[in-house]
Amino acid sequence: MFERNRIETPSTKRDKAVAVELALDDGRVLKGKFFVTKSRHVYEELNGGGSFLDFEPYEGPRELISKACLRSVRIAEIPKTASLAARTANSDFDPHSVLDVQRGAPLEEIREAFHRLSKLYHPDRYATTDLPEEVAGYIDAMSRRVNAAFSALEKPAQKVREINRAKTEPIYQRG
């Protein structure tokens, strides 16, 4: 029954999106996100009360799909990306490959690569865009990786500059 004093919009009622493939009675197969209440499991939502599912296809507008016209629902298994800490803790983290510079590249080339990539992956660039969670996570992880790679390559170069500067400065000056 409709309650007049309680209004729930899909954005407030449905907190969790689950990637699914829906097969309908008319033979169509829809791929997209099925929205469920955060406190409920997908199976509870499918078998629970209500006649419609809140569904957003990957291409197209959000819509309500009748449960009566569903033939099958397949939950898509999307692999989770490894966390940044796990990826950088491994020995396979190579700052040169992250910045796409050759080993022994001059600091100026490293700095240019850093600026180019930090502009590309900066979170503020995508702040107003509604991106899928996987893409936003990837951008965030790449931003951190670019910063970590530059930091790893810049510190040794700074030490070399400081040593060279100390060698060129006179030890004693006559005043």
GROMACS elastic network, one bead per residue, 0.5 to 0.9 nm:
[ bonds ]
;  ai    aj funct       b0    kb
    2     6     6  0.87011   500
    3     6     6  0.57018   500
    3     7     6  0.77100   500
    4     7     6  0.71854   500
    8    11     6  0.81751   500
    8    12     6  0.64077   500
    8    13     6  0.57373   500
    9    12     6  0.54742   500
    9    13     6  0.59429   500
    9    14     6  0.80665   500
   10    13     6  0.52070   500
   10    14     6  0.53655   500
   10    15     6  0.82524   500
   10    35     6  0.82449   500
   10    54     6  0.75421   500
   11    14     6  0.57718   500
   11    15     6  0.68601   500
   12    15     6  0.66025   500
   13    36     6  0.82235   500
   13    37     6  0.62983   500
   13    38     6  0.84969   500
   14    17     6  0.78086   500
   14    35     6  0.55450   500
   14    36     6  0.52020   500
   14    38     6  0.67265   500
   14    54     6  0.82111   500
   15    35     6  0.69502   500
   15    36     6  0.64896   500
   15    37     6  0.55348   500
   15    38     6  0.51260   500
   15    39     6  0.87417   500
   16    34     6  0.83157   500
   16    35     6  0.56444   500
   16    36     6  0.54148   500
   16    37     6  0.62079   500
   16    38     6  0.52588   500
   16    39     6  0.88915   500
   17    33     6  0.56419   500
   17    34     6  0.55654   500
   17    36     6  0.63707   500
   17    37     6  0.88346   500
   17    38     6  0.87959   500
   18    32     6  0.82889   500
   18    33     6  0.53013   500
   18    34     6  0.51632   500
   18    35     6  0.62665   500
   18    36     6  0.75219   500
   18    42     6  0.79619   500
   18    75     6  0.73351   500
   18    76     6  0.80045   500
   19    31     6  0.76854   500
   19    32     6  0.57489   500
   19    34     6  0.62972   500
   19    35     6  0.88644   500
   19    74     6  0.87481   500
   19    75     6  0.61209   500
   19    76     6  0.53808   500
   19    77     6  0.77907   500
   19    78     6  0.78427   500
   20    30     6  0.82465   500
   20    31     6  0.60018   500
   20    32     6  0.57455   500
   20    33     6  0.58588   500
   20    34     6  0.63854   500
   20    73     6  0.66926   500
   20    74     6  0.55309   500
   20    76     6  0.50953   500
   20    77     6  0.86523   500
   21    29     6  0.67467   500
   21    30     6  0.56450   500
   21    32     6  0.65792   500
   21    33     6  0.83821   500
   21    72     6  0.82123   500
   21    73     6  0.58592   500
   21    74     6  0.50759   500
   21    75     6  0.64097   500
   21    76     6  0.67756   500
   22    28     6  0.81997   500
   22    29     6  0.55446   500
   22    30     6  0.50498   500
   22    31     6  0.63562   500
   22    32     6  0.83043   500
   22    70     6  0.70141   500
   22    71     6  0.76084   500
   22    72     6  0.59438   500
   22    74     6  0.64495   500
   22    75     6  0.87346   500
   23    26     6  0.84433   500
   23    27     6  0.66849   500
   23    28     6  0.60082   500
   23    30     6  0.64971   500
   23    31     6  0.89300   500
   23    69     6  0.87693   500
   23    70     6  0.61431   500
   23    71     6  0.53204   500
   23    72     6  0.50960   500
   23    73     6  0.64137   500
   23    74     6  0.83221   500
   24    27     6  0.55193   500
   24    28     6  0.54299   500
   24    29     6  0.62679   500
   24    30     6  0.79198   500
   24    69     6  0.56615   500
   24    71     6  0.50603   500
   24    72     6  0.70634   500
   24    73     6  0.89454   500
   25    28     6  0.73793   500
   25    68     6  0.87461   500
   25    69     6  0.53734   500
   25    70     6  0.60105   500
   25    71     6  0.55324   500
   25    72     6  0.89126   500
   26    29     6  0.89908   500
   26    69     6  0.79776   500
   27    71     6  0.87316   500
   30    57     6  0.66021   500
   30    58     6  0.86288   500
   31    56     6  0.84451   500
   31    57     6  0.56460   500
   31    58     6  0.63651   500
   31    59     6  0.85599   500
   32    55     6  0.70705   500
   32    56     6  0.55834   500
   32    59     6  0.79150   500
   33    54     6  0.85365   500
   33    55     6  0.57617   500
   33    56     6  0.51644   500
   33    57     6  0.62041   500
   33    58     6  0.73019   500
   34    42     6  0.86896   500
   34    53     6  0.72294   500
   34    54     6  0.59948   500
   34    56     6  0.64868   500
   34    57     6  0.85091   500
   35    38     6  0.88295   500
   35    42     6  0.87105   500
   35    53     6  0.76219   500
   35    54     6  0.55275   500
   35    55     6  0.62391   500
   35    56     6  0.80177   500
   36    39     6  0.83236   500
   36    40     6  0.68370   500
   36    41     6  0.73952   500
   36    42     6  0.64869   500
   36    45     6  0.65344   500
   36    53     6  0.85132   500
   36    54     6  0.76910   500
   37    40     6  0.54282   500
   37    41     6  0.78271   500
   37    42     6  0.86285   500
   37    45     6  0.77972   500
   38    41     6  0.77516   500
   40    43     6  0.82735   500
   40    44     6  0.62620   500
   40    45     6  0.67144   500
   41    44     6  0.52738   500
   41    45     6  0.64236   500
   41    46     6  0.88466   500
   42    45     6  0.51131   500
   42    46     6  0.62584   500
   42    47     6  0.86740   500
   43    46     6  0.50881   500
   43    47     6  0.60535   500
   43    48     6  0.81153   500
   44    47     6  0.52370   500
   44    48     6  0.54451   500
   45    48     6  0.51283   500
   45    49     6  0.76764   500
   45    50     6  0.86074   500
   45    53     6  0.83347   500
   46    49     6  0.81775   500
   46    50     6  0.87774   500
   46    53     6  0.78115   500
   46    67     6  0.76713   500
   47    50     6  0.88773   500
   48    51     6  0.89576   500
   50    53     6  0.80634   500
   50    67     6  0.83555   500
   51    65     6  0.83737   500
   51    66     6  0.57933   500
   51    67     6  0.55741   500
   51    68     6  0.73392   500
   52    64     6  0.57676   500
   52    65     6  0.52437   500
   52    67     6  0.53748   500
   52    68     6  0.82843   500
   53    63     6  0.82454   500
   53    64     6  0.53597   500
   53    65     6  0.50806   500
   53    66     6  0.63450   500
   53    67     6  0.65265   500
   54    62     6  0.75119   500
   54    63     6  0.62326   500
   54    65     6  0.66479   500
   55    61     6  0.89626   500
   55    62     6  0.58516   500
   55    63     6  0.54587   500
   55    64     6  0.58769   500
   55    65     6  0.67137   500
   56    59     6  0.81554   500
   56    60     6  0.72671   500
   56    61     6  0.62978   500
   56    63     6  0.61047   500
   56    64     6  0.83981   500
   57    60     6  0.56358   500
   57    61     6  0.68104   500
   57    62     6  0.66292   500
   57    63     6  0.82023   500
   58    61     6  0.84965   500
   60    63     6  0.88985   500
   65    68     6  0.86250   500
   65    69     6  0.77278   500
   65    70     6  0.82424   500
   66    69     6  0.56568   500
   66    70     6  0.71788   500
   67    70     6  0.54459   500
   67    71     6  0.88752   500
   68    71     6  0.83388   500
   70    73     6  0.73954   500
   80    83     6  0.87974   500
   80   134     6  0.81150   500
   81    84     6  0.88091   500
   81   134     6  0.78945   500
   81   137     6  0.83450   500
   81   138     6  0.79763   500
   82    85     6  0.83384   500
   82    86     6  0.65564   500
   82    87     6  0.65534   500
   83    86     6  0.53780   500
   83    87     6  0.63374   500
   83    88     6  0.87322   500
   83   141     6  0.78516   500
   84    87     6  0.50489   500
   84    88     6  0.60215   500
   84    89     6  0.82954   500
   84   141     6  0.58936   500
   84   142     6  0.85588   500
   84   144     6  0.78270   500
   84   145     6  0.76019   500
   85    88     6  0.53098   500
   85    89     6  0.58455   500
   85    90     6  0.86468   500
   86    89     6  0.51618   500
   86    90     6  0.64626   500
   87    90     6  0.56030   500
   87    91     6  0.85511   500
   87    92     6  0.77373   500
   87    93     6  0.68285   500
   88    91     6  0.74823   500
   88    92     6  0.75923   500
   88    93     6  0.53158   500
   88    94     6  0.86792   500
   88   145     6  0.77726   500
   88   148     6  0.87418   500
   89    92     6  0.83284   500
   89    93     6  0.74095   500
   90    93     6  0.62109   500
   91    94     6  0.78409   500
   93    96     6  0.89722   500
   93    97     6  0.82789   500
   93    98     6  0.80261   500
   93   145     6  0.89542   500
   93   149     6  0.86206   500
   94    97     6  0.54725   500
   94    98     6  0.64001   500
   94    99     6  0.88733   500
   94   149     6  0.75518   500
   95    98     6  0.50355   500
   95    99     6  0.62128   500
   95   100     6  0.82335   500
   95   101     6  0.86243   500
   95   145     6  0.82040   500
   95   146     6  0.79014   500
   95   148     6  0.76307   500
   95   150     6  0.70591   500
   95   151     6  0.89174   500
   95   152     6  0.68949   500
   95   153     6  0.69949   500
   96    99     6  0.53340   500
   96   100     6  0.56829   500
   96   101     6  0.52114   500
   96   102     6  0.62698   500
   96   103     6  0.63813   500
   96   105     6  0.89041   500
   96   110     6  0.85649   500
   96   149     6  0.72570   500
   96   150     6  0.88094   500
   96   153     6  0.80135   500
   97   101     6  0.64418   500
   97   102     6  0.78754   500
   97   149     6  0.88670   500
   98   101     6  0.80581   500
   98   142     6  0.86564   500
   98   145     6  0.71318   500
   98   146     6  0.64254   500
   98   149     6  0.65996   500
   98   150     6  0.89931   500
   99   110     6  0.72565   500
   99   113     6  0.58525   500
   99   114     6  0.63499   500
   99   117     6  0.73602   500
   99   145     6  0.89915   500
   99   146     6  0.65467   500
   99   149     6  0.68794   500
   99   150     6  0.75526   500
  100   110     6  0.87354   500
  100   113     6  0.72631   500
  101   104     6  0.85794   500
  101   105     6  0.65319   500
  101   109     6  0.75706   500
  101   110     6  0.66803   500
  101   113     6  0.73959   500
  102   105     6  0.54558   500
  104   107     6  0.88415   500
  105   108     6  0.82255   500
  105   109     6  0.64051   500
  105   110     6  0.67174   500
  106   109     6  0.54853   500
  106   110     6  0.64983   500
  106   111     6  0.87658   500
  106   157     6  0.87735   500
  107   111     6  0.59967   500
  107   112     6  0.85672   500
  107   153     6  0.81795   500
  107   154     6  0.71582   500
  107   157     6  0.68319   500
  108   111     6  0.50192   500
  108   112     6  0.61893   500
  108   113     6  0.86640   500
  109   112     6  0.51015   500
  109   113     6  0.62410   500
  109   114     6  0.85586   500
  110   113     6  0.51771   500
  110   114     6  0.61206   500
  110   115     6  0.86940   500
  110   150     6  0.73401   500
  110   153     6  0.77869   500
  110   154     6  0.81112   500
  111   115     6  0.61810   500
  111   116     6  0.86029   500
  111   150     6  0.75451   500
  111   154     6  0.83210   500
  112   115     6  0.51745   500
  112   116     6  0.61482   500
  112   117     6  0.86351   500
  113   116     6  0.51276   500
  113   117     6  0.61363   500
  113   118     6  0.83929   500
  113   150     6  0.89230   500
  114   117     6  0.53037   500
  114   118     6  0.58486   500
  114   119     6  0.84404   500
  114   146     6  0.66902   500
  114   147     6  0.76541   500
  114   149     6  0.84570   500
  114   150     6  0.63204   500
  115   118     6  0.51506   500
  115   119     6  0.61026   500
  115   120     6  0.85684   500
  116   119     6  0.54360   500
  116   120     6  0.63991   500
  116   121     6  0.89669   500
  117   121     6  0.61191   500
  117   122     6  0.81785   500
  117   142     6  0.88474   500
  117   143     6  0.79738   500
  117   146     6  0.69104   500
  118   121     6  0.52716   500
  118   122     6  0.54743   500
  118   142     6  0.87916   500
  118   143     6  0.63468   500
  118   146     6  0.66576   500
  118   147     6  0.75866   500
  119   122     6  0.53399   500
  119   123     6  0.89924   500
  119   125     6  0.78532   500
  120   123     6  0.89272   500
  120   125     6  0.78376   500
  120   139     6  0.89518   500
  120   143     6  0.85648   500
  121   124     6  0.87299   500
  121   125     6  0.75324   500
  121   126     6  0.84926   500
  121   139     6  0.56001   500
  121   140     6  0.73278   500
  121   141     6  0.89579   500
  121   142     6  0.65075   500
  121   143     6  0.52486   500
  121   146     6  0.85178   500
  122   125     6  0.56515   500
  122   126     6  0.75456   500
  122   139     6  0.76139   500
  122   140     6  0.78267   500
  122   142     6  0.89003   500
  122   143     6  0.61044   500
  123   126     6  0.55563   500
  123   127     6  0.61691   500
  123   136     6  0.83994   500
  123   139     6  0.70773   500
  123   140     6  0.65826   500
  123   143     6  0.75544   500
  124   128     6  0.79894   500
  125   128     6  0.77410   500
  125   129     6  0.84648   500
  126   129     6  0.51988   500
  126   130     6  0.80125   500
  126   131     6  0.79684   500
  126   136     6  0.83179   500
  126   139     6  0.88686   500
  127   130     6  0.78904   500
  130   136     6  0.89404   500
  131   134     6  0.81336   500
  131   135     6  0.62639   500
  131   136     6  0.60194   500
  132   135     6  0.54136   500
  132   136     6  0.63045   500
  132   137     6  0.86294   500
  133   136     6  0.51685   500
  133   137     6  0.60426   500
  133   138     6  0.85366   500
  134   137     6  0.51369   500
  134   138     6  0.61375   500
  134   139     6  0.86888   500
  135   139     6  0.61602   500
  135   140     6  0.85477   500
  136   139     6  0.51528   500
  136   140     6  0.61521   500
  136   141     6  0.85591   500
  137   140     6  0.50887   500
  137   141     6  0.60388   500
  137   142     6  0.85189   500
  138   141     6  0.50623   500
  138   142     6  0.60298   500
  138   143     6  0.84715   500
  139   142     6  0.51476   500
  139   143     6  0.60792   500
  139   144     6  0.86621   500
  140   143     6  0.51464   500
  140   144     6  0.63814   500
  140   145     6  0.86804   500
  141   144     6  0.51838   500
  141   145     6  0.61235   500
  141   146     6  0.86445   500
  142   146     6  0.60056   500
  142   147     6  0.84981   500
  143   146     6  0.52597   500
  143   147     6  0.63255   500
  143   148     6  0.86617   500
  144   147     6  0.51312   500
  144   148     6  0.60647   500
  144   149     6  0.85106   500
  145   148     6  0.50204   500
  145   149     6  0.59687   500
  145   150     6  0.85195   500
  146   149     6  0.51223   500
  146   150     6  0.61628   500
  146   151     6  0.85302   500
  147   150     6  0.52514   500
  147   151     6  0.61064   500
  147   152     6  0.85737   500
  148   151     6  0.50887   500
  148   152     6  0.60947   500
  148   153     6  0.86994   500
  149   152     6  0.50831   500
  149   153     6  0.62694   500
  149   154     6  0.84708   500
  150   153     6  0.51775   500
  150   154     6  0.57595   500
  150   155     6  0.84892   500
  151   154     6  0.51644   500
  151   155     6  0.61493   500
  152   155     6  0.60009   500
  152   156     6  0.75286   500
  153   156     6  0.62027   500
  153   157     6  0.68413   500
  154   157     6  0.51655   500
  154   158     6  0.61023   500
  154   159     6  0.87570   500
  155   158     6  0.50483   500
  155   159     6  0.63456   500
  155   160     6  0.87733   500
  156   159     6  0.51068   500
  156   160     6  0.63229   500
  156   161     6  0.87159   500
  157   160     6  0.51016   500
  157   161     6  0.62398   500
  157   162     6  0.86598   500
  158   161     6  0.50516   500
  158   162     6  0.61653   500
  158   163     6  0.86319   500
  159   162     6  0.50667   500
  159   163     6  0.61555   500
  159   164     6  0.85767   500
  160   163     6  0.51372   500
  160   164     6  0.61414   500
  160   165     6  0.85267   500
  161   164     6  0.51073   500
  161   165     6  0.60007   500
  161   166     6  0.85041   500
  162   165     6  0.50405   500
  162   166     6  0.60916   500
  162   167     6  0.86172   500
  163   166     6  0.50933   500
  163   167     6  0.62682   500
  163   168     6  0.88347   500
  164   167     6  0.50431   500
  164   168     6  0.63514   500
  164   169     6  0.87982   500
  165   168     6  0.52290   500
  165   169     6  0.62886   500
  166   169     6  0.53685   500
  166   170     6  0.81355   500
  166   171     6  0.87778   500
  167   170     6  0.76026   500
  167   171     6  0.87220   500
  168   171     6  0.89974   500
  169   172     6  0.88177   500
  170   173     6  0.66053   500
